[in-house]
Amino acid sequence: MSLRDRAVWDASCGATGTAPAAIPTGINVAHTYVSSLVHCVFSTKDRRKLLTPSLRERLFPYLGGVAREAGMKALAVGGVDDHIHILLSVPAVLPLAKALQHLKGVSSKWIHETFPEMRGFAWQAGYGAFSIGVSQTADTIKYIANQEEHHRRRTFDEEFVLFLKKHGIAYDPKFVFG
């Protein structure tokens, strides 16, 4: 990353760690090639069942657009009434935490502005992010597309704990859904 690009990035993110107003685009990191595919999962605050089918119909494409404008690629977006799954391709210059902070913040604001009756809507504070290999892309997209069918058999809590176990992530059951 050039010094100018670094200055643009630092100015947009700041040393405080707060979310930038917009994630910088056009930063060129010469001779850097990255394949970073991440299956991200996050729920509504307190896992409230607020994501109606009509809201999801508009929210999923919106999230794809937010990702695209921020330099990411949303390969799949899906979910059910209390949580979202997004398969993201994240560029080298964008920290994953910033990417998810941006997606959640912008989409929450959009929900508040577009659906006045949902002014109390919020996403959970945290998220799950699970790396996948290129060979797992098609299966992950299918998994995300079939969320409604999948959740007839398994709750979000059960699903999330299975993801943690599958990826070897240590967790304390008392704090997973805090």
C-alpha positions as CSV (number, residue, x, y, z in Angstrom):
1,M,0.0,0.0,0.0
2,S,1.4,3.4,-0.9
3,L,1.9,6.1,1.7
4,R,-0.9,8.1,0.1
5,D,-3.2,5.0,0.2
6,R,-2.2,4.4,3.8
7,A,-3.0,8.0,4.7
8,V,-6.5,7.7,3.0
9,W,-7.1,4.5,5.0
10,D,-5.9,6.0,8.3
11,A,-7.9,9.1,7.8
12,S,-11.1,7.2,7.0
13,C,-10.7,4.7,9.9
14,G,-8.9,6.9,12.4
15,A,-6.8,5.7,15.3
16,T,-10.0,5.4,17.5
17,G,-11.2,2.3,15.7
18,T,-14.5,3.9,14.9
19,A,-16.2,2.9,11.7
20,P,-15.4,5.1,8.7
21,A,-18.3,7.0,7.1
22,A,-17.5,5.0,4.0
23,I,-15.0,2.3,3.5
24,P,-12.2,3.6,1.2
25,T,-12.3,2.2,-2.3
26,G,-9.6,2.4,-5.0
27,I,-6.7,1.6,-2.7
28,N,-4.3,-0.3,-4.8
29,V,-2.0,-2.8,-3.1
30,A,0.4,-3.6,-5.9
31,H,1.3,-7.3,-6.4
32,T,-1.0,-8.4,-3.6
33,Y,-3.5,-11.2,-4.4
34,V,-5.9,-12.5,-1.8
35,S,-8.7,-15.0,-1.7
36,S,-10.5,-14.4,1.6
37,L,-13.8,-16.1,1.7
38,V,-15.7,-15.8,5.0
39,H,-19.1,-17.2,6.0
40,C,-20.4,-14.6,8.4
41,V,-23.4,-15.1,10.7
42,F,-25.0,-12.6,13.0
43,S,-28.4,-12.3,14.6
44,T,-30.9,-9.7,15.6
45,K,-30.4,-8.2,19.1
46,D,-31.7,-10.8,21.6
47,R,-32.5,-13.0,18.6
48,R,-35.8,-11.3,18.2
49,K,-37.8,-12.6,15.2
50,L,-38.0,-9.3,13.3
51,L,-36.8,-10.3,9.9
52,T,-40.1,-10.9,8.1
53,P,-40.1,-12.5,4.7
54,S,-41.0,-9.1,3.1
55,L,-38.1,-7.4,4.9
56,R,-35.6,-10.1,4.0
57,E,-36.7,-9.8,0.4
58,R,-35.4,-6.2,0.4
59,L,-32.7,-6.6,3.0
60,F,-30.6,-9.3,1.3
61,P,-30.1,-7.4,-2.0
62,Y,-29.4,-4.3,0.0
63,L,-26.7,-6.0,2.0
64,G,-25.2,-7.2,-1.3
65,G,-25.1,-3.6,-2.6
66,V,-23.5,-2.3,0.6
67,A,-20.8,-5.0,0.4
68,R,-20.2,-4.1,-3.3
69,E,-19.9,-0.4,-2.6
70,A,-17.4,-1.2,0.2
71,G,-15.2,-3.2,-2.2
72,M,-16.4,-6.6,-1.0
73,K,-18.3,-9.3,-2.8
74,A,-21.4,-10.8,-1.2
75,L,-21.5,-14.2,-2.9
76,A,-24.6,-15.2,-1.0
77,V,-27.0,-13.6,1.5
78,G,-29.7,-15.5,3.3
79,G,-31.2,-16.1,6.7
80,V,-34.4,-16.5,8.6
81,D,-36.5,-14.3,11.0
82,D,-33.7,-13.9,13.6
83,H,-30.4,-14.1,11.9
84,I,-28.4,-13.6,8.7
85,H,-25.7,-15.5,6.8
86,I,-23.4,-13.8,4.3
87,L,-20.6,-15.4,2.3
88,L,-18.2,-12.5,1.7
89,S,-15.1,-12.2,-0.4
90,V,-13.1,-9.6,1.6
91,P,-10.3,-7.5,0.1
92,A,-6.8,-7.5,1.6
93,V,-7.0,-3.9,2.8
94,L,-10.3,-4.3,4.8
95,P,-10.2,-5.8,8.2
96,L,-13.0,-8.3,8.7
97,A,-14.2,-6.5,11.9
98,K,-14.6,-3.2,10.0
99,A,-16.4,-5.0,7.1
100,L,-19.0,-6.5,9.4
101,Q,-19.3,-3.3,11.5
102,H,-20.0,-1.4,8.2
103,L,-22.5,-4.0,6.9
104,K,-24.4,-4.1,10.2
105,G,-24.3,-0.3,10.8
106,V,-25.4,0.7,7.3
107,S,-28.2,-1.9,7.1
108,S,-29.5,-1.1,10.5
109,K,-29.7,2.6,9.6
110,W,-31.5,1.6,6.3
111,I,-34.0,-0.5,8.2
112,H,-34.8,2.4,10.6
113,E,-35.2,4.8,7.7
114,T,-37.1,2.5,5.4
115,F,-39.4,0.8,8.0
116,P,-40.4,3.5,10.6
117,E,-42.2,0.8,12.6
118,M,-38.8,-0.9,13.2
119,R,-37.0,2.1,14.9
120,G,-36.1,-0.3,17.7
121,F,-34.3,-2.8,15.4
122,A,-30.7,-3.7,16.1
123,W,-28.2,-6.4,15.3
124,Q,-26.4,-8.3,18.0
125,A,-23.1,-6.8,19.0
126,G,-21.0,-9.7,17.9
127,Y,-20.9,-12.1,15.0
128,G,-19.4,-15.4,13.8
129,A,-17.0,-15.4,10.9
130,F,-15.8,-18.7,9.5
131,S,-13.2,-19.0,6.7
132,I,-13.9,-21.4,3.9
133,G,-11.8,-22.7,1.0
134,V,-12.7,-22.1,-2.6
135,S,-13.7,-25.7,-3.0
136,Q,-16.4,-25.1,-0.3
137,T,-18.0,-22.1,-2.1
138,A,-20.8,-23.9,-3.9
139,D,-21.8,-25.9,-0.8
140,T,-21.8,-22.8,1.4
141,I,-23.9,-20.8,-1.1
142,K,-26.4,-23.7,-1.1
143,Y,-26.4,-23.8,2.7
144,I,-27.1,-20.1,2.9
145,A,-29.9,-20.3,0.2
146,N,-31.6,-23.1,2.1
147,Q,-31.8,-21.5,5.6
148,E,-35.6,-21.7,5.9
149,E,-35.5,-25.5,5.3
150,H,-32.5,-26.0,7.5
151,H,-34.1,-24.2,10.5
152,R,-37.1,-26.5,10.5
153,R,-34.7,-29.0,12.0
154,R,-32.2,-26.9,14.0
155,T,-32.3,-23.7,16.0
156,F,-30.0,-20.8,15.5
157,D,-28.3,-21.5,18.8
158,E,-27.7,-25.2,17.8
159,E,-26.4,-24.1,14.4
160,F,-24.0,-21.5,15.8
161,V,-22.5,-23.9,18.4
162,L,-22.0,-26.5,15.6
163,F,-20.1,-23.9,13.6
164,L,-17.9,-23.1,16.6
165,K,-17.2,-26.8,17.1
166,K,-16.6,-27.5,13.4
167,H,-14.0,-24.7,13.2
168,G,-12.3,-25.6,16.5
169,I,-13.2,-22.3,18.2
170,A,-13.1,-22.5,22.0
171,Y,-16.1,-20.9,23.7
172,D,-17.8,-20.7,27.1
173,P,-21.5,-21.7,26.7
174,K,-22.4,-19.0,29.4
175,F,-21.2,-16.2,27.1
176,V,-21.8,-17.4,23.5
177,F,-25.2,-15.8,23.3
178,G,-24.7,-13.2,26.2
